[in-house]
Amino acid sequence: MRGLWGKLTRDATDPDEAIHYILNEQGCLDSMLQASTAGARGKLTRLMSFPPLSRTASRILDVVGNPDVDVDQMAEIINQDPALTARILGLANSAYFGQIRAIATVREAIIRVLGLNMVKSLAISISMAGVFNPRLCKAFILEDYWYRALGGAMLARLIAQRISPEVQSDTESVYLCGLLHNLGELLLAHVFPDEFSKALEAVEEAPASNPYEMEREYVGIDQVQAGELLMRRWHLPDGVIEVIGSLELMDYQGRYRVDLEVVRSARSWISGDTHEAPPALMENRRLISIPGLDRRALSLIQEQFLDQREALRDLARVLA
């Protein structure tokens, strides 16, 4: 099914094309959506008609991978969006960053607190999330979503910073992937509020269950598939799309293998931290196999993250 979904996300340019491909060419509705033809057609139409990116988000996307963009240009883009400006300033002034003097402008937030690359990632994540309204999904908790996004990004970055220089890994790309790894949740909560709420409730009642299997059972697709669809439609960098779209592919051996392993491990840890006691990073054999990461390094990374955890929860409340 994931191969079919990958083709859909790569090739479909409008709902009719996607529906035609699945209904007429593959004839696999029962295995993909577990629904009648009419029901599947309705689900696909709803799925493929999600909101467009805002003008601000589109402009930020244009500069995410541009190393020539400077602080003033980035601040000018953010300042065009009052809601985004307020959130960036709220983050810069949060307890997590421990500023003694209040940060009053986006430019100051970039220079004194957040840095240009972090602001790019935060701005695109906040702007993308802003096009969705998950409020109708009763079991969806927006604060938990932001904790997983921020926590996944921060933890992934801490891990990536420890990796040996000879290993090909992009710390800033890893951070962006961490921020966006669960973006598909917002699409499901926005487009399928009742179905996704039932999936979340089912996982809550059976904590040992696989949440992605529950999502496929109740909604028809899971959050990883939904996130990949969003990122292809919104033309995010290829590396980000490939990492997030491959989160459930345990045998992936492509060019982003290390970045994928870091993001996947951070996602698993932060998900465990949201619902129960998180797994020990030092027991993660896949991470230990990466040069620069050993049990002691991973133990120190986990301690460092735990020291910041409550401040991160405060950040999540700011964004929720």
N, C-alpha and C positions, 0 to 999 in steps of 0.2 A: 504493500500500500504506500509506503514512503516513496518508492520510485515513481509511482503514479503521481503522488502529490508534488514531487519535485518537478515533474514535467509540467504539471498544471501551473505551478508558480513561475516557472521559467517562460512558458509559451503562451499562457492565456493573457489576452489583452483586454477582454471585456467579458461580462458574465455569460453572454450567449456562446462565446467561443469555448469557455470553460465547460459549460453545461453540455454543449455538443460533443466535446472531446470525451467527457466521462460517459455520457449517456449512449452515444452512438458508436464511438470508436473502441472503447474499452469494455462497455457492458458490464461494469463491476460495481454498480450502485450498492448492491446488497453488502458487499464486503467493505465498501468505503464508508457508507453512511448508515447502513442498517435501517433503511427507510424506503417508503414507496417512491415511485418515480416522481410523483407530484411533490411529495415531501422533500425529496432530495433536490428537486429543481428549486423549490422555495428556499431551502437552506443555502444553496450555492448563490442564488440571486442576492440574498441578504448578505452573505459573506463577501461577495465581490463588490458590494456597493458601500463599503466603509468610507468614512469622511476623507476628503483630500487633506494634504498637509497645509498648514497655514503658510502665509507668505513669509513670515519670520523663520519658520522651520525650514522652508525651501532655501532661503538665503543662507542659513547656518549650514545646511547640508553642502551647499556649494563651496564652503570654505573649510569644512572639516579636515580634508586632506591637503589643504593648501598651506605649505610652510611659510609662504610669503605674507600671509595675513598678519597684521600687527595688532597690538592692543587697542588702538584707537578705532580701527575698522571693526573689530569684534564688538567693542562697546557701543559703537554707533548702531550696529544691527540689533543688539539686544535692547537698546534704549527706544527702539521703534515699537516695542511691545511692552506696555506698562505692567501687565500681569507677570511676564517673564522677568522683567526688571525687578519687581518686588520679590520674586522668589529667589533670584540670584543674590540680592542684598540680604534676604532673610537667612540664606545659607551662610553667607560670609560673616554675618553677625551672630551666628549660632554658637553655643557653648563648645561645639566640636572643635572649632578653629581657635577658640580662646583669645579673641581680640579684646584688648583693654579699651581701645578707643573705637567708637562706632564707625562703621564703614558707610559712607553716604552716597557713593557713586559706583556705577558698574566698573568704570576704569580703575578706581581705587581697589575694588574687590578683586580685580584681575591681578593688579600689580602687587598688592600687599598680602593677599590671602590665598586666592584660589589658583592663580597661574593660568596662562592662556590655554593650554591643552585641556586642563580640567574644566574650564569654563565652556570650551567648545563642546565637550562631551555632555556636561550637565545641561547646557542650553538645548542641545538637540534632543536629549532624553525628555526633558520637561516639556518642550514644544510638541513632541510627538504624543506624549501622554495626554496633552491638553486637548487633542481633537476628539477624545473619547469621553463618554459619560457612563461610568460603570455603576451609577447609584441605584439602578433598578435591579441589579444583581444582588439579592439580599444577603447571600453568604460571602460575598466578596468584600474584603476589608482593605481599603485603599492604603491605610497606614502600614499594614503588613506587606503589601505590594512594594511600597517604597523602601521599606527596610530591607527586603530581599534584593531589590535593585541596587540600592546604595551599598549595602553590606557585601553583595556579590562583587561589585566593582572594586570596593576598597580592599577586600581580601584577595581578589585576583591580582590586583596591582602589587600588594605586599609580596605575594608569591613570585610574581614575574620579576620583581626587582632583585630577588635573590638568585635568579638563574644565571649561570655562567655566561659571560659575554660571547663566547664562541657559539652558543646555541642561538638559532634564529628565533627571536621572540620580540614582539613590539609591545612595550609596556603600555603605551597610550591606547593602542588598539585593543589590548586586553581589557583595559579599564572601560572603554566604550562598550565592548561586548558584555562585560559584567553588568553595566547599567541597563542594557537592552535585552538581556537574556530572557527576561520574563515578560517582555512587552506583549507577547501573544495573549497573555491573560487579559489585558485590557480590551483587546479586540473581541475575545470570547464574551467578556462581561458586557460589552457594549452591544454586540450584535445578537448574542444568544443569552440574555440575562437569566431566563428561567432554566434553560438546559444546563448552563454552566453552574448555576447555583445548586442544582441537584447533584452535579458531579462533585462540587466542593463539599456538600453535605455528606455524600457517600464516603468520601475520603476521611472526613472528620469522624464518621461512625466506624470506619475500619482503617485505622492509622497504618496498618501493615500493607494496605493495598497500594497498587501502582497508580499514582494520580493521573498519569498520561493515558493509561488504559481506561480509567474512569471517564476522562474527558472524551476519549474516542467513543466510548459506549453511549454517553448521554448527549454529546454535542455532535459527534461525527468526525471531528479532528481534534488534535491536542494543541496545547499552547506553543510547542516548538514549531509545528507545521504552520500555525497561524502567524507566529512571529516571522518565519521565513517568507511567507506570503507578503506580509506588510513590507518587509525590508526590500524585497525584490520590486514591489510596486513603487516604493518610494526611493529606489535607486541608492541605497546605502553602499559603502565601499564593499567590494567583492569579498575581502577577507572577513569582514563582519558578518556578511550573509552566510558565508561558508561555515564559519565557526558556529554560529547560532543554529543554522539549519542542520548541523551534524551532531548536536549535543547528545542525541540518543544513539548515534552510530559508534558502538564501542570498538569496532575494528577499523576505524578511520586511520589512514596512513598518508594523507595528503600533505601539502606544504605547510598547513597551519596546525599540524599535529600538536606541537607544544602549546601553542596558544589555546587550542581546544581543550587540552587536558587541564590547563590551569583554570579556565573558565568553568569547565564541567565540575572540577573538584570544589571550586569556590561556591558554585551553585548548590552542590550536594550538601556542603557544610552549612551554608546559610539557611537552606531549607530545613535541615535538621534542627538548627538553632531556633527556628520559628515555631516548630511543633513539639520538640522534645530536646533532650540532651544531644548536642551535635557530635558527630564522629570526630575522633582525634585525627588531626591532620598528619601527625607523625606515623600513623598506621596506613596512610595512603600509599600503596606500593607503586602506583603509576607516577605519582609525584616524586617519590624517592629515586625513581629511575632516571630523572632528569638531572643533568650535571648542575651542581650548585645547590641542589636540594637534598638534604639528608634529614634524619629524624630530629637532630638537634635544631637545625634551621627551621624546620616546620613547627616544632614545639615553640620556638621563640616567636614565630609569625603568629601562631594562635594566641599566645599570651598578649602580644601587641594588639591584636584585634580585640580581644576580650576587654582590654583596658579602655578601648574606645567604644565599646558596644552601646552603653547607655547614651552617650553623646550622639551616636548614629541613630538611635531610636528617636531622639529629639529632632534630628534632621528629618527623619521620616514624617514626624508629626507636622513639621513646617510645610512639607510638600503635600501632605494629604489634606 
